[in-house]
Amino acid sequence: MHGIMFFSTVGIFWAFIITVITGISGYLMGYINERYSDGSIISSWMLHGTVNTLASIISMFNVLEKL
């Protein structure tokens, strides 16, 4: 689903890459939930929130453009 939102801006190749990365991330978070958190979604919920916060900070201050 994430790739569809970016398709018109970045093209089919990068939209595919975004889709694969988010799919793998979702799978790994589900694995963490079942294997290490006894089915609780709190660990992946906290991980998702942390990554979103970091992505927002990077976007806000254009960190990647300064490198």
Jmol script that loads the backbone (N, CA, C; Angstrom):
load data "model"
ATOM      1  N   MET A   1       0.813  -1.193   0.000  1.00  0.00           N
ATOM      2  CA  MET A   1       0.000   0.000   0.000  1.00  0.00           C
ATOM      3  C   MET A   1       0.861   1.263   0.000  1.00  0.00           C
ATOM      4  N   HIS A   2       1.992   1.246   0.686  1.00  0.00           N
ATOM      5  CA  HIS A   2       2.842   2.428   0.730  1.00  0.00           C
ATOM      6  C   HIS A   2       3.370   2.781  -0.659  1.00  0.00           C
ATOM      7  N   GLY A   3       3.656   1.783  -1.461  1.00  0.00           N
ATOM      8  CA  GLY A   3       4.181   2.019  -2.801  1.00  0.00           C
ATOM      9  C   GLY A   3       3.199   2.729  -3.707  1.00  0.00           C
ATOM     10  N   ILE A   4       1.915   2.464  -3.542  1.00  0.00           N
ATOM     11  CA  ILE A   4       0.887   3.101  -4.364  1.00  0.00           C
ATOM     12  C   ILE A   4       0.889   4.608  -4.154  1.00  0.00           C
ATOM     13  N   MET A   5       1.095   5.034  -2.911  1.00  0.00           N
ATOM     14  CA  MET A   5       1.098   6.471  -2.614  1.00  0.00           C
ATOM     15  C   MET A   5       2.274   7.182  -3.278  1.00  0.00           C
ATOM     16  N   PHE A   6       3.373   6.497  -3.485  1.00  0.00           N
ATOM     17  CA  PHE A   6       4.572   7.114  -4.039  1.00  0.00           C
ATOM     18  C   PHE A   6       4.742   6.871  -5.535  1.00  0.00           C
ATOM     19  N   PHE A   7       3.896   6.063  -6.137  1.00  0.00           N
ATOM     20  CA  PHE A   7       4.051   5.665  -7.535  1.00  0.00           C
ATOM     21  C   PHE A   7       4.148   6.861  -8.477  1.00  0.00           C
ATOM     22  N   SER A   8       3.249   7.837  -8.335  1.00  0.00           N
ATOM     23  CA  SER A   8       3.233   8.968  -9.268  1.00  0.00           C
ATOM     24  C   SER A   8       4.416   9.913  -9.066  1.00  0.00           C
ATOM     25  N   THR A   9       5.039   9.868  -7.912  1.00  0.00           N
ATOM     26  CA  THR A   9       6.146  10.784  -7.631  1.00  0.00           C
ATOM     27  C   THR A   9       7.509  10.188  -7.935  1.00  0.00           C
ATOM     28  N   VAL A  10       7.717   8.926  -7.597  1.00  0.00           N
ATOM     29  CA  VAL A  10       9.062   8.352  -7.702  1.00  0.00           C
ATOM     30  C   VAL A  10       9.208   7.304  -8.795  1.00  0.00           C
ATOM     31  N   GLY A  11       8.130   6.890  -9.408  1.00  0.00           N
ATOM     32  CA  GLY A  11       8.206   5.892 -10.468  1.00  0.00           C
ATOM     33  C   GLY A  11       8.013   4.475  -9.953  1.00  0.00           C
ATOM     34  N   ILE A  12       7.876   3.554 -10.893  1.00  0.00           N
ATOM     35  CA  ILE A  12       7.514   2.182 -10.549  1.00  0.00           C
ATOM     36  C   ILE A  12       8.633   1.448  -9.798  1.00  0.00           C
ATOM     37  N   PHE A  13       9.895   1.677 -10.165  1.00  0.00           N
ATOM     38  CA  PHE A  13      10.992   0.974  -9.503  1.00  0.00           C
ATOM     39  C   PHE A  13      11.060   1.324  -8.030  1.00  0.00           C
ATOM     40  N   TRP A  14      11.091   2.621  -7.698  1.00  0.00           N
ATOM     41  CA  TRP A  14      11.198   3.030  -6.298  1.00  0.00           C
ATOM     42  C   TRP A  14       9.922   2.725  -5.530  1.00  0.00           C
ATOM     43  N   ALA A  15       8.765   2.778  -6.196  1.00  0.00           N
ATOM     44  CA  ALA A  15       7.517   2.384  -5.534  1.00  0.00           C
ATOM     45  C   ALA A  15       7.573   0.906  -5.156  1.00  0.00           C
ATOM     46  N   PHE A  16       8.141   0.082  -6.022  1.00  0.00           N
ATOM     47  CA  PHE A  16       8.315  -1.341  -5.725  1.00  0.00           C
ATOM     48  C   PHE A  16       9.260  -1.536  -4.542  1.00  0.00           C
ATOM     49  N   ILE A  17      10.372  -0.802  -4.535  1.00  0.00           N
ATOM     50  CA  ILE A  17      11.338  -0.898  -3.436  1.00  0.00           C
ATOM     51  C   ILE A  17      10.676  -0.497  -2.116  1.00  0.00           C
ATOM     52  N   ILE A  18       9.913   0.582  -2.122  1.00  0.00           N
ATOM     53  CA  ILE A  18       9.204   1.028  -0.915  1.00  0.00           C
ATOM     54  C   ILE A  18       8.241  -0.048  -0.442  1.00  0.00           C
ATOM     55  N   THR A  19       7.518  -0.663  -1.374  1.00  0.00           N
ATOM     56  CA  THR A  19       6.568  -1.716  -1.025  1.00  0.00           C
ATOM     57  C   THR A  19       7.275  -2.916  -0.402  1.00  0.00           C
ATOM     58  N   VAL A  20       8.394  -3.316  -0.973  1.00  0.00           N
ATOM     59  CA  VAL A  20       9.147  -4.460  -0.440  1.00  0.00           C
ATOM     60  C   VAL A  20       9.682  -4.157   0.957  1.00  0.00           C
ATOM     61  N   ILE A  21      10.253  -2.978   1.137  1.00  0.00           N
ATOM     62  CA  ILE A  21      10.816  -2.619   2.444  1.00  0.00           C
ATOM     63  C   ILE A  21       9.728  -2.563   3.514  1.00  0.00           C
ATOM     64  N   THR A  22       8.591  -1.947   3.211  1.00  0.00           N
ATOM     65  CA  THR A  22       7.521  -1.880   4.211  1.00  0.00           C
ATOM     66  C   THR A  22       6.919  -3.259   4.464  1.00  0.00           C
ATOM     67  N   GLY A  23       6.864  -4.100   3.442  1.00  0.00           N
ATOM     68  CA  GLY A  23       6.366  -5.465   3.631  1.00  0.00           C
ATOM     69  C   GLY A  23       7.269  -6.281   4.539  1.00  0.00           C
ATOM     70  N   ILE A  24       8.573  -6.168   4.319  1.00  0.00           N
ATOM     71  CA  ILE A  24       9.535  -6.873   5.176  1.00  0.00           C
ATOM     72  C   ILE A  24       9.460  -6.344   6.601  1.00  0.00           C
ATOM     73  N   SER A  25       9.340  -5.033   6.744  1.00  0.00           N
ATOM     74  CA  SER A  25       9.224  -4.439   8.082  1.00  0.00           C
ATOM     75  C   SER A  25       7.987  -4.948   8.804  1.00  0.00           C
ATOM     76  N   GLY A  26       6.870  -5.013   8.104  1.00  0.00           N
ATOM     77  CA  GLY A  26       5.637  -5.530   8.697  1.00  0.00           C
ATOM     78  C   GLY A  26       5.764  -6.986   9.103  1.00  0.00           C
ATOM     79  N   TYR A  27       6.391  -7.772   8.251  1.00  0.00           N
ATOM     80  CA  TYR A  27       6.607  -9.183   8.577  1.00  0.00           C
ATOM     81  C   TYR A  27       7.470  -9.327   9.824  1.00  0.00           C
ATOM     82  N   LEU A  28       8.559  -8.562   9.886  1.00  0.00           N
ATOM     83  CA  LEU A  28       9.453  -8.637  11.043  1.00  0.00           C
ATOM     84  C   LEU A  28       8.765  -8.181  12.325  1.00  0.00           C
ATOM     85  N   MET A  29       7.925  -7.153  12.227  1.00  0.00           N
ATOM     86  CA  MET A  29       7.195  -6.710  13.419  1.00  0.00           C
ATOM     87  C   MET A  29       6.199  -7.773  13.872  1.00  0.00           C
ATOM     88  N   GLY A  30       5.551  -8.435  12.937  1.00  0.00           N
ATOM     89  CA  GLY A  30       4.663  -9.539  13.299  1.00  0.00           C
ATOM     90  C   GLY A  30       5.419 -10.684  13.940  1.00  0.00           C
ATOM     91  N   TYR A  31       6.607 -10.965  13.421  1.00  0.00           N
ATOM     92  CA  TYR A  31       7.458 -12.009  13.996  1.00  0.00           C
ATOM     93  C   TYR A  31       7.855 -11.652  15.425  1.00  0.00           C
ATOM     94  N   ILE A  32       8.248 -10.403  15.636  1.00  0.00           N
ATOM     95  CA  ILE A  32       8.606  -9.946  16.984  1.00  0.00           C
ATOM     96  C   ILE A  32       7.410 -10.077  17.919  1.00  0.00           C
ATOM     97  N   ASN A  33       6.226  -9.695  17.436  1.00  0.00           N
ATOM     98  CA  ASN A  33       5.016  -9.802  18.264  1.00  0.00           C
ATOM     99  C   ASN A  33       4.777 -11.232  18.725  1.00  0.00           C
ATOM    100  N   GLU A  34       4.863 -12.159  17.809  1.00  0.00           N
ATOM    101  CA  GLU A  34       4.537 -13.547  18.134  1.00  0.00           C
ATOM    102  C   GLU A  34       5.660 -14.265  18.869  1.00  0.00           C
ATOM    103  N   ARG A  35       6.886 -14.012  18.475  1.00  0.00           N
ATOM    104  CA  ARG A  35       8.017 -14.766  19.020  1.00  0.00           C
ATOM    105  C   ARG A  35       8.514 -14.229  20.360  1.00  0.00           C
ATOM    106  N   TYR A  36       8.618 -12.922  20.466  1.00  0.00           N
ATOM    107  CA  TYR A  36       9.264 -12.334  21.641  1.00  0.00           C
ATOM    108  C   TYR A  36       8.313 -11.581  22.574  1.00  0.00           C
ATOM    109  N   SER A  37       7.114 -11.254  22.108  1.00  0.00           N
ATOM    110  CA  SER A  37       6.199 -10.449  22.924  1.00  0.00           C
ATOM    111  C   SER A  37       4.938 -11.203  23.319  1.00  0.00           C
ATOM    112  N   ASP A  38       4.933 -12.510  23.117  1.00  0.00           N
ATOM    113  CA  ASP A  38       3.777 -13.345  23.461  1.00  0.00           C
ATOM    114  C   ASP A  38       2.476 -12.847  22.828  1.00  0.00           C
ATOM    115  N   GLY A  39       2.547 -12.375  21.600  1.00  0.00           N
ATOM    116  CA  GLY A  39       1.362 -11.940  20.875  1.00  0.00           C
ATOM    117  C   GLY A  39       0.967 -10.494  21.110  1.00  0.00           C
ATOM    118  N   SER A  40       1.659  -9.797  21.982  1.00  0.00           N
ATOM    119  CA  SER A  40       1.348  -8.398  22.265  1.00  0.00           C
ATOM    120  C   SER A  40       1.845  -7.509  21.126  1.00  0.00           C
ATOM    121  N   ILE A  41       1.049  -6.508  20.768  1.00  0.00           N
ATOM    122  CA  ILE A  41       1.452  -5.596  19.698  1.00  0.00           C
ATOM    123  C   ILE A  41       2.203  -4.376  20.225  1.00  0.00           C
ATOM    124  N   ILE A  42       2.398  -4.306  21.523  1.00  0.00           N
ATOM    125  CA  ILE A  42       3.022  -3.120  22.113  1.00  0.00           C
ATOM    126  C   ILE A  42       4.445  -2.914  21.596  1.00  0.00           C
ATOM    127  N   SER A  43       5.232  -3.972  21.479  1.00  0.00           N
ATOM    128  CA  SER A  43       6.620  -3.810  21.016  1.00  0.00           C
ATOM    129  C   SER A  43       6.683  -3.268  19.589  1.00  0.00           C
ATOM    130  N   SER A  44       5.887  -3.816  18.687  1.00  0.00           N
ATOM    131  CA  SER A  44       5.924  -3.312  17.313  1.00  0.00           C
ATOM    132  C   SER A  44       5.257  -1.948  17.208  1.00  0.00           C
ATOM    133  N   TRP A  45       4.293  -1.673  18.055  1.00  0.00           N
ATOM    134  CA  TRP A  45       3.655  -0.362  18.088  1.00  0.00           C
ATOM    135  C   TRP A  45       4.677   0.701  18.498  1.00  0.00           C
ATOM    136  N   MET A  46       5.485   0.394  19.506  1.00  0.00           N
ATOM    137  CA  MET A  46       6.519   1.332  19.946  1.00  0.00           C
ATOM    138  C   MET A  46       7.603   1.501  18.879  1.00  0.00           C
ATOM    139  N   LEU A  47       7.992   0.412  18.226  1.00  0.00           N
ATOM    140  CA  LEU A  47       8.978   0.475  17.149  1.00  0.00           C
ATOM    141  C   LEU A  47       8.461   1.329  15.993  1.00  0.00           C
ATOM    142  N   HIS A  48       7.216   1.128  15.607  1.00  0.00           N
ATOM    143  CA  HIS A  48       6.598   1.883  14.526  1.00  0.00           C
ATOM    144  C   HIS A  48       6.548   3.370  14.872  1.00  0.00           C
ATOM    145  N   GLY A  49       6.161   3.688  16.085  1.00  0.00           N
ATOM    146  CA  GLY A  49       6.116   5.082  16.526  1.00  0.00           C
ATOM    147  C   GLY A  49       7.488   5.731  16.541  1.00  0.00           C
ATOM    148  N   THR A  50       8.493   4.993  16.979  1.00  0.00           N
ATOM    149  CA  THR A  50       9.859   5.513  17.018  1.00  0.00           C
ATOM    150  C   THR A  50      10.382   5.795  15.611  1.00  0.00           C
ATOM    151  N   VAL A  51      10.154   4.864  14.702  1.00  0.00           N
ATOM    152  CA  VAL A  51      10.612   5.048  13.322  1.00  0.00           C
ATOM    153  C   VAL A  51       9.887   6.221  12.672  1.00  0.00           C
ATOM    154  N   ASN A  52       8.590   6.358  12.909  1.00  0.00           N
ATOM    155  CA  ASN A  52       7.848   7.495  12.357  1.00  0.00           C
ATOM    156  C   ASN A  52       8.363   8.816  12.916  1.00  0.00           C
ATOM    157  N   THR A  53       8.687   8.845  14.202  1.00  0.00           N
ATOM    158  CA  THR A  53       9.227  10.061  14.812  1.00  0.00           C
ATOM    159  C   THR A  53      10.575  10.424  14.195  1.00  0.00           C
ATOM    160  N   LEU A  54      11.455   9.439  14.040  1.00  0.00           N
ATOM    161  CA  LEU A  54      12.759   9.695  13.419  1.00  0.00           C
ATOM    162  C   LEU A  54      12.612  10.161  11.967  1.00  0.00           C
ATOM    163  N   ALA A  55      11.698   9.546  11.229  1.00  0.00           N
ATOM    164  CA  ALA A  55      11.469   9.949   9.840  1.00  0.00           C
ATOM    165  C   ALA A  55      10.941  11.377   9.769  1.00  0.00           C
ATOM    166  N   SER A  56      10.092  11.753  10.705  1.00  0.00           N
ATOM    167  CA  SER A  56       9.564  13.120  10.743  1.00  0.00           C
ATOM    168  C   SER A  56      10.661  14.127  11.036  1.00  0.00           C
ATOM    169  N   ILE A  57      11.541  13.802  11.973  1.00  0.00           N
ATOM    170  CA  ILE A  57      12.650  14.701  12.307  1.00  0.00           C
ATOM    171  C   ILE A  57      13.590  14.850  11.117  1.00  0.00           C
ATOM    172  N   ILE A  58      13.899  13.748  10.456  1.00  0.00           N
ATOM    173  CA  ILE A  58      14.763  13.797   9.272  1.00  0.00           C
ATOM    174  C   ILE A  58      14.129  14.662   8.193  1.00  0.00           C
ATOM    175  N   SER A  59      12.839  14.501   7.982  1.00  0.00           N
ATOM    176  CA  SER A  59      12.131  15.277   6.976  1.00  0.00           C
ATOM    177  C   SER A  59      12.036  16.753   7.362  1.00  0.00           C
ATOM    178  N   MET A  60      11.774  17.016   8.632  1.00  0.00           N
ATOM    179  CA  MET A  60      11.603  18.378   9.115  1.00  0.00           C
ATOM    180  C   MET A  60      12.865  19.217   8.948  1.00  0.00           C
ATOM    181  N   PHE A  61      13.988  18.634   9.260  1.00  0.00           N
ATOM    182  CA  PHE A  61      15.238  19.379   9.228  1.00  0.00           C
ATOM    183  C   PHE A  61      16.081  19.079   7.992  1.00  0.00           C
ATOM    184  N   ASN A  62      15.509  18.405   7.013  1.00  0.00           N
ATOM    185  CA  ASN A  62      16.204  18.075   5.764  1.00  0.00           C
ATOM    186  C   ASN A  62      17.582  17.469   6.018  1.00  0.00           C
ATOM    187  N   VAL A  63      17.645  16.547   6.932  1.00  0.00           N
ATOM    188  CA  VAL A  63      18.916  15.939   7.329  1.00  0.00           C
ATOM    189  C   VAL A  63      19.600  15.259   6.151  1.00  0.00           C
ATOM    190  N   LEU A  64      18.840  14.558   5.323  1.00  0.00           N
ATOM    191  CA  LEU A  64      19.446  13.816   4.222  1.00  0.00           C
ATOM    192  C   LEU A  64      20.017  14.729   3.146  1.00  0.00           C
ATOM    193  N   GLU A  65      19.441  15.913   2.966  1.00  0.00           N
ATOM    194  CA  GLU A  65      19.948  16.833   1.952  1.00  0.00           C
ATOM    195  C   GLU A  65      21.266  17.465   2.370  1.00  0.00           C
ATOM    196  N   LYS A  66      21.531  17.518   3.663  1.00  0.00           N
ATOM    197  CA  LYS A  66      22.755  18.147   4.158  1.00  0.00           C
ATOM    198  C   LYS A  66      23.956  17.215   4.085  1.00  0.00           C
ATOM    199  N   LEU A  67      23.715  15.927   3.848  1.00  0.00           N
ATOM    200  CA  LEU A  67      24.829  14.974   3.791  1.00  0.00           C
ATOM    201  C   LEU A  67      25.537  15.080   2.503  1.00  0.00           C
TER     202      LEU A  67
END
end "model"
wireframe off; spacefill off
backbone 0.3
color backbone group
